[in-house]
Amino acid sequence: MMHKDEVKGSAKKLRGEVKDKIGKATGDDKLRADGAADKAEGTLQKGVGKAKDAVRDALKD
């Protein structure tokens, strides 16, 4: 089962990818930077969710 942080992280990463692509297409460097930050934050949050899942699964056994 996915932890809510994994879901939120995936959504944030996707949002960042969209911002980056729109920023690249329009030449908006600020939007690209915002997109890169969202992607990094989403990746980190997804990793935290996976770690929480691993701990929860380990404690079940």
N, CA, C and O atoms as a GROMACS GRO file, in nm:
protein
  244
    1MET      N    1   0.084  -0.118   0.000
    1MET     CA    2   0.000   0.000   0.000
    1MET      C    3   0.088   0.125   0.000
    1MET      O    4   0.186   0.133   0.075
    2MET      N    5   0.055   0.219  -0.083
    2MET     CA    6   0.134   0.342  -0.092
    2MET      C    7   0.101   0.434   0.025
    2MET      O    8  -0.015   0.448   0.064
    3HIS      N    9   0.203   0.497   0.077
    3HIS     CA   10   0.186   0.595   0.183
    3HIS      C   11   0.140   0.726   0.119
    3HIS      O   12   0.173   0.753   0.004
    4LYS      N   13   0.067   0.807   0.193
    4LYS     CA   14   0.015   0.932   0.137
    4LYS      C   15   0.128   1.024   0.090
    4LYS      O   16   0.108   1.102  -0.003
    5ASP      N   17   0.245   1.016   0.152
    5ASP     CA   18   0.357   1.098   0.107
    5ASP      C   19   0.405   1.057  -0.032
    5ASP      O   20   0.451   1.141  -0.109
    6GLU      N   21   0.394   0.929  -0.063
    6GLU     CA   22   0.432   0.883  -0.197
    6GLU      C   23   0.338   0.942  -0.302
    6GLU      O   24   0.383   0.986  -0.408
    7VAL      N   25   0.210   0.943  -0.272
    7VAL     CA   26   0.111   0.997  -0.364
    7VAL      C   27   0.131   1.147  -0.382
    7VAL      O   28   0.133   1.197  -0.494
    8LYS      N   29   0.145   1.218  -0.270
    8LYS     CA   30   0.165   1.363  -0.277
    8LYS      C   31   0.296   1.397  -0.348
    8LYS      O   32   0.303   1.492  -0.426
    9GLY      N   33   0.400   1.319  -0.320
    9GLY     CA   34   0.528   1.343  -0.384
    9GLY      C   35   0.522   1.322  -0.534
    9GLY      O   36   0.579   1.399  -0.611
   10SER      N   37   0.452   1.218  -0.576
   10SER     CA   38   0.436   1.191  -0.720
   10SER      C   39   0.361   1.304  -0.788
   10SER      O   40   0.396   1.346  -0.898
   11ALA      N   41   0.257   1.354  -0.722
   11ALA     CA   42   0.179   1.464  -0.779
   11ALA      C   43   0.263   1.591  -0.788
   11ALA      O   44   0.256   1.664  -0.887
   12LYS      N   45   0.341   1.618  -0.686
   12LYS     CA   46   0.424   1.738  -0.684
   12LYS      C   47   0.532   1.729  -0.792
   12LYS      O   48   0.563   1.828  -0.859
   13LYS      N   49   0.589   1.610  -0.809
   13LYS     CA   50   0.691   1.590  -0.912
   13LYS      C   51   0.630   1.612  -1.051
   13LYS      O   52   0.692   1.676  -1.136
   14LEU      N   53   0.512   1.558  -1.074
   14LEU     CA   54   0.444   1.575  -1.202
   14LEU      C   55   0.414   1.723  -1.227
   14LEU      O   56   0.435   1.772  -1.338
   15ARG      N   57   0.367   1.793  -1.126
   15ARG     CA   58   0.340   1.936  -1.139
   15ARG      C   59   0.467   2.011  -1.177
   15ARG      O   60   0.465   2.101  -1.261
   16GLY      N   61   0.578   1.972  -1.116
   16GLY     CA   62   0.706   2.035  -1.148
   16GLY      C   63   0.749   2.009  -1.291
   16GLY      O   64   0.802   2.098  -1.358
   17GLU      N   65   0.726   1.887  -1.339
   17GLU     CA   66   0.761   1.855  -1.477
   17GLU      C   67   0.679   1.939  -1.575
   17GLU      O   68   0.731   1.985  -1.677
   18VAL      N   69   0.552   1.959  -1.543
   18VAL     CA   70   0.465   2.040  -1.629
   18VAL      C   71   0.515   2.185  -1.628
   18VAL      O   72   0.527   2.247  -1.734
   19LYS      N   73   0.543   2.239  -1.510
   19LYS     CA   74   0.594   2.377  -1.501
   19LYS      C   75   0.723   2.392  -1.580
   19LYS      O   76   0.741   2.491  -1.651
   20ASP      N   77   0.812   2.295  -1.568
   20ASP     CA   78   0.940   2.302  -1.638
   20ASP      C   79   0.919   2.305  -1.789
   20ASP      O   80   0.982   2.384  -1.859
   21LYS      N   81   0.831   2.219  -1.838
   21LYS     CA   82   0.806   2.213  -1.983
   21LYS      C   83   0.740   2.341  -2.034
   21LYS      O   84   0.775   2.390  -2.142
   22ILE      N   85   0.646   2.394  -1.958
   22ILE     CA   86   0.581   2.518  -1.999
   22ILE      C   87   0.682   2.632  -1.995
   22ILE      O   88   0.686   2.715  -2.086
   23GLY      N   89   0.762   2.636  -1.890
   23GLY     CA   90   0.865   2.740  -1.880
   23GLY      C   91   0.965   2.732  -1.994
   23GLY      O   92   1.009   2.834  -2.046
   24LYS      N   93   1.001   2.611  -2.031
   24LYS     CA   94   1.096   2.592  -2.142
   24LYS      C   95   1.034   2.639  -2.273
   24LYS      O   96   1.100   2.704  -2.354
   25ALA      N   97   0.906   2.605  -2.293
   25ALA     CA   98   0.838   2.642  -2.417
   25ALA      C   99   0.817   2.793  -2.430
   25ALA      O  100   0.819   2.848  -2.540
   26THR      N  101   0.797   2.859  -2.316
   26THR     CA  102   0.769   3.003  -2.320
   26THR      C  103   0.892   3.088  -2.291
   26THR      O  104   0.887   3.210  -2.302
   27GLY      N  105   1.002   3.023  -2.254
   27GLY     CA  106   1.124   3.099  -2.222
   27GLY      C  107   1.119   3.163  -2.084
   27GLY      O  108   1.193   3.258  -2.057
   28ASP      N  109   1.033   3.112  -1.997
   28ASP     CA  110   1.017   3.167  -1.862
   28ASP      C  111   1.110   3.093  -1.766
   28ASP      O  112   1.080   2.983  -1.720
   29ASP      N  113   1.224   3.157  -1.736
   29ASP     CA  114   1.323   3.093  -1.650
   29ASP      C  115   1.273   3.074  -1.507
   29ASP      O  116   1.309   2.976  -1.441
   30LYS      N  117   1.192   3.167  -1.457
   30LYS     CA  118   1.139   3.154  -1.321
   30LYS      C  119   1.047   3.033  -1.311
   30LYS      O  120   1.052   2.958  -1.214
   31LEU      N  121   0.963   3.014  -1.410
   31LEU     CA  122   0.872   2.898  -1.410
   31LEU      C  123   0.952   2.768  -1.418
   31LEU      O  124   0.917   2.670  -1.352
   32ARG      N  125   1.059   2.768  -1.497
   32ARG     CA  126   1.144   2.648  -1.505
   32ARG      C  127   1.209   2.620  -1.370
   32ARG      O  128   1.218   2.505  -1.328
   33ALA      N  129   1.255   2.726  -1.301
   33ALA     CA  130   1.317   2.709  -1.169
   33ALA      C  131   1.215   2.657  -1.068
   33ALA      O  132   1.245   2.569  -0.987
   34ASP      N  133   1.094   2.712  -1.074
   34ASP     CA  134   0.988   2.664  -0.985
   34ASP      C  135   0.959   2.516  -1.014
   34ASP      O  136   0.938   2.437  -0.922
   35GLY      N  137   0.957   2.480  -1.140
   35GLY     CA  138   0.933   2.342  -1.178
   35GLY      C  139   1.042   2.248  -1.128
   35GLY      O  140   1.013   2.139  -1.080
   36ALA      N  141   1.166   2.293  -1.140
   36ALA     CA  142   1.277   2.211  -1.092
   36ALA      C  143   1.268   2.192  -0.940
   36ALA      O  144   1.295   2.083  -0.889
   37ALA      N  145   1.231   2.298  -0.869
   37ALA     CA  146   1.217   2.289  -0.724
   37ALA      C  147   1.104   2.194  -0.686
   37ALA      O  148   1.119   2.113  -0.594
   38ASP      N  149   0.992   2.203  -0.756
   38ASP     CA  150   0.879   2.112  -0.730
   38ASP      C  151   0.917   1.967  -0.758
   38ASP      O  152   0.880   1.877  -0.683
   39LYS      N  153   0.991   1.945  -0.866
   39LYS     CA  154   1.033   1.808  -0.899
   39LYS      C  155   1.122   1.752  -0.788
   39LYS      O  156   1.105   1.637  -0.746
   40ALA      N  157   1.217   1.833  -0.742
   40ALA     CA  158   1.308   1.786  -0.637
   40ALA      C  159   1.233   1.759  -0.508
   40ALA      O  160   1.255   1.657  -0.442
   41GLU      N  161   1.143   1.850  -0.473
   41GLU     CA  162   1.064   1.832  -0.350
   41GLU      C  163   0.975   1.709  -0.361
   41GLU      O  164   0.960   1.634  -0.264
   42GLY      N  165   0.916   1.688  -0.476
   42GLY     CA  166   0.830   1.571  -0.496
   42GLY      C  167   0.908   1.441  -0.487
   42GLY      O  168   0.860   1.344  -0.428
   43THR      N  169   1.026   1.440  -0.544
   43THR     CA  170   1.111   1.320  -0.538
   43THR      C  171   1.147   1.289  -0.393
   43THR      O  172   1.144   1.173  -0.351
   44LEU      N  173   1.182   1.392  -0.318
   44LEU     CA  174   1.217   1.374  -0.177
   44LEU      C  175   1.097   1.324  -0.097
   44LEU      O  176   1.109   1.232  -0.017
   45GLN      N  177   0.982   1.386  -0.117
   45GLN     CA  178   0.862   1.347  -0.043
   45GLN      C  179   0.822   1.203  -0.076
   45GLN      O  180   0.779   1.128   0.012
   46LYS      N  181   0.836   1.165  -0.202
   46LYS     CA  182   0.805   1.027  -0.240
   46LYS      C  183   0.900   0.929  -0.170
   46LYS      O  184   0.857   0.822  -0.127
   47GLY      N  185   1.026   0.966  -0.160
   47GLY     CA  186   1.124   0.882  -0.090
   47GLY      C  187   1.092   0.867   0.057
   47GLY      O  188   1.108   0.759   0.114
   48VAL      N  189   1.046   0.975   0.119
   48VAL     CA  190   1.006   0.969   0.260
   48VAL      C  191   0.888   0.873   0.276
   48VAL      O  192   0.885   0.794   0.370
   49GLY      N  193   0.794   0.880   0.185
   49GLY     CA  194   0.680   0.789   0.190
   49GLY      C  195   0.721   0.643   0.177
   49GLY      O  196   0.668   0.557   0.247
   50LYS      N  197   0.816   0.616   0.088
   50LYS     CA  198   0.865   0.479   0.072
   50LYS      C  199   0.935   0.431   0.198
   50LYS      O  200   0.921   0.316   0.238
   51ALA      N  201   1.011   0.521   0.261
   51ALA     CA  202   1.080   0.485   0.386
   51ALA      C  203   0.979   0.455   0.496
   51ALA      O  204   0.996   0.360   0.572
   52LYS      N  205   0.875   0.535   0.504
   52LYS     CA  206   0.771   0.511   0.605
   52LYS      C  207   0.703   0.376   0.581
   52LYS      O  208   0.674   0.303   0.675
   53ASP      N  209   0.678   0.345   0.454
   53ASP     CA  210   0.620   0.215   0.421
   53ASP      C  211   0.710   0.101   0.465
   53ASP      O  212   0.664   0.002   0.522
   54ALA      N  213   0.839   0.116   0.439
   54ALA     CA  214   0.934   0.011   0.475
   54ALA      C  215   0.937  -0.010   0.625
   54ALA      O  216   0.941  -0.124   0.671
   55VAL      N  217   0.935   0.098   0.701
   55VAL     CA  218   0.935   0.087   0.848
   55VAL      C  219   0.806   0.022   0.895
   55VAL      O  220   0.809  -0.067   0.981
   56ARG      N  221   0.694   0.065   0.840
   56ARG     CA  222   0.566   0.008   0.880
   56ARG      C  223   0.561  -0.143   0.849
   56ARG      O  224   0.514  -0.222   0.931
   57ASP      N  225   0.609  -0.180   0.731
   57ASP     CA  226   0.611  -0.322   0.694
   57ASP      C  227   0.703  -0.402   0.784
   57ASP      O  228   0.671  -0.515   0.821
   58ALA      N  229   0.817  -0.344   0.820
   58ALA     CA  230   0.912  -0.413   0.908
   58ALA      C  231   0.853  -0.434   1.047
   58ALA      O  232   0.878  -0.537   1.110
   59LEU      N  233   0.775  -0.338   1.094
   59LEU     CA  234   0.716  -0.348   1.227
   59LEU      C  235   0.600  -0.446   1.231
   59LEU      O  236   0.566  -0.499   1.337
   60LYS      N  237   0.538  -0.472   1.117
   60LYS     CA  238   0.427  -0.568   1.110
   60LYS      C  239   0.476  -0.710   1.133
   60LYS      O  240   0.404  -0.792   1.192
   61ASP      N  241   0.595  -0.740   1.088
   61ASP     CA  242   0.648  -0.877   1.096
   61ASP      C  243   0.694  -0.916   1.231
   61ASP      O  244   0.740  -1.028   1.251
   0.00000   0.00000   0.00000
